[in-house]
Amino acid sequence: MEHVKTLIIGAGPAGYTAAIYAARANLKPVMYVGNQPGGQLTITNEVENYPGFPEGIGGTEMMEMFANQAKRFETDVRYGIVTEVNFSSKPHIITVDDDKKITADSVIIATGASAKWLGLPSESRLNGNGVSACAVCDGFFYRKQTVAIVGAGDTACEEALYLAKICLQVHMIVRKSTMRASKIMEERVRNTPNIFIHWNTETEEILGENVVESVRLKNQITGEITNVEIQGFFVAIGHQPNSAVFKHYLDMDTQGYLITYPDSTKTNVEGVFACGDVQDKNYRQAVTAAGSGCMAALEAERYLMLSENVVELSYS
């Protein structure tokens, strides 16, 4: 059975940053990239809010740069999906692709979160060409244009308000006659003049050949079908943290986000750290994910240093 000092699970901004710091600390990190190497940024056409790129950069290109920097410091980047873990033993036991078993002294989890989608074929086809799951990331591209956003929670309201500041009109699509959002957030949306709320409304289809041109809506009460011309379509119905494989060992909230100690990436299991969107449901930005990846690597380094000192003392 292969043994590694530091195993990193996931390869988005958090995972790659953790790898860079871990490799420079001589932790000899091994990284498994999972089923979406580069994370959610690989489905983002252009990133304009990451420091250091004044002209913006493609999401995939940025992640390739992250990967090359991690490899430069000799991170062992591998393809594979972690399918099982055993954090009750020391060292920890991790199974990859249902077959290969690895033991690790420390584990950094950076598996991210996946946006929930409506499941429309056009949604997938136009993803990155007008369809987005992050208004803060992509809203800037639609300034002074008309957009739609689907959702009814606090996040949807926050993103609608953000879009209303930079867009000409925002059409908010709500499936029911009420919102799930807090009353104060709902009131802010209702009182924003360029946000138009479509109650009891389903999204039937997003229209456009190569880019988003309009959205077809159906009122569930009257059955009326309307086409609304838009240039951007935002989905804000939530995210699902990619944490299911850890559920028997790690503390998580009701949504599945891993719980870490305050101002830390430490989980409830010694030697296991979590960073990025798998433990962050508030910010979900590339720059904050990268920052928490740095924290995880530094904390893993300190943990291993203390562990090695304890072992040396026990034999002295």
Backbone torsions as a table, in degrees:
resi	resn	phi	psi	omega
1	MET	NA	129.3	-179.2
2	GLU	-70.1	140.6	176.8
3	HIS	-120.3	136.0	177.6
4	VAL	-129.0	157.0	179.6
5	LYS	-77.2	-46.5	-178.8
6	THR	-135.9	123.6	177.4
7	LEU	-109.9	129.2	178.1
8	ILE	-111.1	126.8	-178.4
9	ILE	-109.7	110.7	-179.4
10	GLY	112.1	148.8	-172.2
11	ALA	-139.9	56.7	169.6
12	GLY	-104.3	-161.5	178.8
13	PRO	-56.5	-37.9	179.7
14	ALA	-67.5	-48.4	-177.5
15	GLY	-63.6	-46.0	-179.1
16	TYR	-67.4	-38.1	177.6
17	THR	-65.2	-42.3	175.7
18	ALA	-58.8	-39.9	-179.7
19	ALA	-64.7	-42.3	179.8
20	ILE	-60.4	-48.1	-178.9
21	TYR	-68.3	-40.6	-179.3
22	ALA	-66.2	-40.9	-179.4
23	ALA	-66.3	-40.6	179.1
24	ARG	-67.8	-22.1	176.8
25	ALA	-90.4	8.2	178.9
26	ASN	63.6	34.4	176.2
27	LEU	-87.4	-1.8	177.2
28	LYS	49.5	58.5	-174.9
29	PRO	-68.8	141.8	170.1
30	VAL	-111.3	129.1	-177.3
31	MET	-118.8	131.3	169.7
32	TYR	-106.0	124.2	-167.5
33	VAL	-82.3	-15.6	178.6
34	GLY	77.4	-163.7	-174.0
35	ASN	-90.6	-0.6	175.0
36	GLN	-140.1	76.0	179.9
37	PRO	-57.0	127.0	-177.7
38	GLY	97.8	-14.0	176.6
39	GLY	70.3	-158.8	-173.8
40	GLN	-66.5	-20.6	179.5
41	LEU	-65.2	-21.7	-179.3
42	THR	-71.0	-12.0	174.6
43	ILE	-108.1	17.9	175.6
44	THR	-108.7	120.1	-176.3
45	ASN	-61.2	-47.1	-176.5
46	GLU	-142.7	135.4	177.9
47	VAL	-109.4	120.1	-177.8
48	GLU	-115.4	-4.4	-175.1
49	ASN	-112.1	15.8	175.9
50	TYR	-96.1	125.3	-176.9
51	PRO	-57.2	143.7	176.3
52	GLY	99.1	-5.5	179.5
53	PHE	-125.7	77.0	-173.4
54	PRO	-61.5	-26.1	179.0
55	GLU	-97.1	3.9	-176.0
56	GLY	81.7	167.4	-179.4
57	ILE	-155.8	147.4	176.6
58	GLY	-65.4	143.2	-178.7
59	GLY	-59.3	-45.0	179.5
60	THR	-64.2	-42.3	179.3
61	GLU	-62.3	-41.2	179.2
62	MET	-61.7	-44.2	-178.9
63	MET	-67.1	-31.7	175.2
64	GLU	-65.5	-37.3	177.3
65	MET	-66.6	-42.2	175.4
66	PHE	-57.6	-47.1	-177.5
67	ALA	-62.4	-44.2	-179.4
68	ASN	-63.6	-36.4	178.6
69	GLN	-68.0	-40.3	177.5
70	ALA	-63.7	-41.1	-179.4
71	LYS	-69.3	-32.0	179.0
72	ARG	-57.8	-35.0	179.4
73	PHE	-94.4	18.3	171.0
74	GLU	71.4	33.9	166.9
75	THR	-68.0	133.4	178.6
76	ASP	-86.7	94.8	-176.6
77	VAL	-90.3	123.6	-176.4
78	ARG	-128.1	151.4	173.4
79	TYR	-89.4	136.5	-179.6
80	GLY	158.2	158.8	-179.0
81	ILE	-118.7	129.6	176.3
82	VAL	-74.0	119.9	-175.2
83	THR	-108.7	-12.2	179.1
84	GLU	-160.8	147.5	174.6
85	VAL	-134.8	155.0	171.9
86	ASN	-133.1	97.1	-178.2
87	PHE	-94.3	8.4	179.1
88	SER	-86.6	-9.9	-179.2
89	SER	-111.3	161.5	173.6
90	LYS	-128.8	124.2	-2.1
91	PRO	-67.2	164.1	-179.5
92	HIS	-70.6	147.9	-178.3
93	ILE	-112.0	127.6	-178.2
94	ILE	-125.0	134.0	178.0
95	THR	-107.2	131.3	-179.3
96	VAL	-113.2	131.4	177.8
97	ASP	53.4	37.6	176.6
98	ASP	62.5	9.0	-171.2
99	ASP	-135.3	-59.7	-173.5
100	LYS	-78.2	129.4	178.4
101	LYS	-108.7	137.0	-179.2
102	ILE	-131.1	141.6	170.9
103	THR	-105.2	145.8	-176.6
104	ALA	-140.8	138.1	176.6
105	ASP	-73.2	-33.4	177.5
106	SER	-141.5	149.6	-178.1
107	VAL	-131.8	130.7	174.5
108	ILE	-112.9	118.1	-178.3
109	ILE	-96.5	121.1	-180.0
110	ALA	-138.5	48.4	-172.8
111	THR	-81.8	-8.0	173.2
112	GLY	72.4	-164.2	178.4
113	ALA	-138.8	152.8	179.6
114	SER	-111.2	133.9	177.7
115	ALA	-66.7	142.1	172.8
116	LYS	-83.4	136.1	-177.5
117	TRP	-117.7	166.8	179.4
118	LEU	-76.2	-25.6	-179.9
119	GLY	92.4	16.5	178.7
120	LEU	-83.1	139.3	176.8
121	PRO	-57.8	-39.3	-179.1
122	SER	-67.7	-29.4	178.0
123	GLU	-61.8	-44.2	178.6
124	SER	-71.1	-42.6	-177.0
125	ARG	-63.9	-36.5	-176.1
126	LEU	-100.9	10.1	177.9
127	ASN	-61.4	123.4	-176.6
128	GLY	89.8	-8.2	177.5
129	ASN	-123.0	42.1	-179.8
130	GLY	123.6	-20.3	177.9
131	VAL	-103.0	131.7	-177.3
132	SER	-147.9	156.9	174.6
133	ALA	-112.3	15.6	-178.9
134	CYS	-145.6	101.4	-179.7
135	ALA	-66.7	-38.1	-179.7
136	VAL	-64.9	-36.3	-179.6
137	CYS	-72.5	-44.9	-167.4
138	ASP	-115.4	-7.5	-176.7
139	GLY	-57.8	-33.9	-177.0
140	PHE	-56.9	-30.2	-178.0
141	PHE	-70.6	-11.5	-176.2
142	TYR	-116.8	22.6	178.6
143	ARG	-59.6	138.7	-179.1
144	LYS	62.5	21.6	176.0
145	GLN	-120.0	179.2	-179.7
146	THR	-105.7	131.7	-177.3
147	VAL	-133.0	166.8	173.5
148	ALA	-126.6	150.5	175.7
149	ILE	-137.4	135.4	-179.8
150	VAL	-110.4	132.7	-178.6
151	GLY	148.8	163.9	-176.3
152	ALA	-144.1	11.7	179.1
153	GLY	-98.0	-175.1	179.3
154	ASP	-59.9	-40.2	-179.8
155	THR	-62.8	-43.9	178.6
156	ALA	-61.2	-41.6	178.3
157	CYS	-64.4	-44.2	179.4
158	GLU	-60.4	-43.3	-178.4
159	GLU	-71.2	-36.1	176.6
160	ALA	-62.4	-42.8	178.6
161	LEU	-65.7	-38.9	176.7
162	TYR	-61.7	-47.3	-179.5
163	LEU	-64.3	-36.0	-178.1
164	ALA	-62.0	-25.8	-179.3
165	LYS	-73.8	-25.0	-173.6
166	ILE	-119.7	-14.1	-177.1
167	CYS	-105.1	157.1	179.2
168	LEU	-67.2	-49.5	178.8
169	GLN	-141.3	147.8	175.8
170	VAL	-127.2	119.5	175.9
171	HIS	-98.0	114.6	-178.2
172	MET	-99.2	121.3	-174.6
173	ILE	-101.5	116.4	-176.8
174	VAL	-120.2	125.6	-174.4
175	ARG	-68.9	-30.6	-175.1
176	LYS	-111.9	-174.3	179.5
177	SER	-90.4	-0.9	177.7
178	THR	-135.7	163.6	176.1
179	MET	-103.0	157.3	173.0
180	ARG	-87.9	-10.6	-176.4
181	ALA	-67.7	161.3	174.5
182	SER	-63.5	153.8	-176.3
183	LYS	-59.1	-39.0	-178.2
184	ILE	-65.6	-38.4	178.8
185	MET	-69.0	-41.3	178.4
186	GLU	-61.6	-41.5	-180.0
187	GLU	-63.4	-39.9	179.3
188	ARG	-62.6	-40.6	178.2
189	VAL	-65.6	-47.8	-179.3
190	ARG	-59.3	-32.6	-175.8
191	ASN	-91.3	4.5	178.0
192	THR	-94.2	115.4	-168.7
193	PRO	-63.9	-27.2	-178.0
194	ASN	-98.7	13.4	170.5
195	ILE	-102.7	122.6	179.8
196	PHE	-111.0	116.8	-176.1
197	ILE	-92.3	128.2	176.3
198	HIS	-104.6	99.2	-177.6
199	TRP	-78.9	155.1	175.7
200	ASN	51.7	41.6	-170.6
201	THR	-124.4	134.7	175.2
202	GLU	-105.6	146.2	171.4
203	THR	-86.0	115.8	-180.0
204	GLU	-86.6	-41.1	-178.0
205	GLU	-164.2	147.3	171.9
206	ILE	-100.3	126.7	-171.0
207	LEU	-107.1	144.8	179.8
208	GLY	146.5	141.5	-177.5
209	GLU	-75.9	-57.6	-178.2
210	ASN	-115.0	-22.7	177.0
211	VAL	-137.2	163.2	179.3
212	VAL	-67.7	129.7	178.6
213	GLU	-119.6	-31.8	179.0
214	SER	-165.1	172.4	177.2
215	VAL	-131.9	137.8	178.0
216	ARG	-97.7	122.3	-175.9
217	LEU	-114.7	148.8	176.8
218	LYS	-128.3	124.0	175.6
219	ASN	-77.2	123.1	-174.6
220	GLN	-74.6	-16.3	178.8
221	ILE	-87.4	-49.3	-175.5
222	THR	-95.3	-18.5	-175.9
223	GLY	79.5	2.0	-177.0
224	GLU	-67.0	136.8	177.6
225	ILE	-105.4	129.9	176.3
226	THR	-132.6	146.7	173.3
227	ASN	-107.3	126.1	179.8
228	VAL	-114.0	123.4	179.3
229	GLU	-73.3	125.5	179.5
230	ILE	-143.1	164.0	174.3
231	GLN	-112.5	-17.6	179.3
232	GLY	-140.1	144.5	-179.3
233	PHE	-130.0	120.1	-176.0
234	PHE	-113.1	134.0	178.8
235	VAL	-105.3	120.5	-177.6
236	ALA	-132.2	56.4	-179.6
237	ILE	-105.6	13.7	174.1
238	GLY	114.2	169.6	176.0
239	HIS	-125.5	153.5	177.2
240	GLN	-117.1	111.2	179.0
241	PRO	-64.4	140.8	-179.0
242	ASN	-86.0	74.3	-171.5
243	SER	-127.5	2.6	-171.5
244	ALA	-57.0	-36.5	-175.8
245	VAL	-66.4	-16.9	-176.7
246	PHE	-101.8	4.1	-167.3
247	LYS	-63.6	-24.8	-178.4
248	HIS	-82.6	-8.3	-173.5
249	TYR	-125.8	-32.7	-172.6
250	LEU	-107.8	142.5	175.3
251	ASP	-69.5	136.6	177.1
252	MET	-145.1	160.8	-180.0
253	ASP	-83.8	-175.3	-174.9
254	THR	-65.9	-20.3	179.0
255	GLN	-90.7	-9.7	-179.6
256	GLY	99.9	2.5	177.1
257	TYR	-73.7	132.9	-179.9
258	LEU	-67.0	138.3	-178.5
259	ILE	-96.2	125.9	176.6
260	THR	-117.2	160.5	178.9
261	TYR	-65.6	150.9	179.8
262	PRO	-54.7	137.0	179.0
263	ASP	56.1	36.6	-176.1
264	SER	-156.7	164.0	172.6
265	THR	-108.0	7.9	-179.6
266	LYS	-70.3	135.5	173.9
267	THR	-95.1	-173.9	178.6
268	ASN	-74.4	-9.4	178.0
269	VAL	-104.3	125.8	-178.9
270	GLU	-60.4	130.9	178.1
271	GLY	87.5	1.4	178.6
272	VAL	-117.2	126.2	-175.7
273	PHE	-123.5	149.8	-179.2
274	ALA	-130.2	135.5	-178.1
275	CYS	-143.9	162.7	178.7
276	GLY	78.9	-158.5	-170.5
277	ASP	-68.5	-15.0	178.4
278	VAL	-69.8	-17.3	178.1
279	GLN	-127.7	4.5	-178.6
280	ASP	-122.1	105.1	179.0
281	LYS	-101.7	2.4	-176.6
282	ASN	-97.1	-45.5	-171.7
283	TYR	-102.8	-51.3	176.1
284	ARG	52.0	46.5	177.9
285	GLN	-116.8	152.3	-179.3
286	ALA	-59.9	-39.9	-175.7
287	VAL	-70.3	-37.2	177.6
288	THR	-72.6	-34.4	176.5
289	ALA	-63.4	-43.7	178.2
290	ALA	-61.3	-41.7	178.7
291	GLY	-61.3	-41.7	-179.9
292	SER	-72.2	-27.8	174.2
293	GLY	-64.3	-40.2	174.6
294	CYS	-60.0	-46.1	179.8
295	MET	-59.1	-44.0	-177.2
296	ALA	-62.5	-42.8	-179.6
297	ALA	-65.7	-42.2	179.4
298	LEU	-64.6	-39.0	179.3
299	GLU	-71.3	-35.1	175.9
300	ALA	-65.4	-39.9	178.2
301	GLU	-61.2	-45.7	179.6
302	ARG	-64.5	-41.1	179.7
303	TYR	-60.5	-46.1	-178.6
304	LEU	-67.4	-37.4	178.8
305	MET	-63.5	-44.6	178.5
306	LEU	-65.4	-40.7	179.7
307	SER	-62.6	-41.9	179.9
308	GLU	-67.0	-37.4	178.5
309	ASN	-65.9	-38.5	178.5
310	VAL	-64.9	-40.6	179.2
311	VAL	-64.4	-44.2	179.0
312	GLU	-61.0	-42.3	179.5
313	LEU	-63.3	-37.6	-177.0
314	SER	-67.9	-23.2	-179.7
315	TYR	-99.5	-4.8	-177.0
316	SER	-85.1	NA	NA
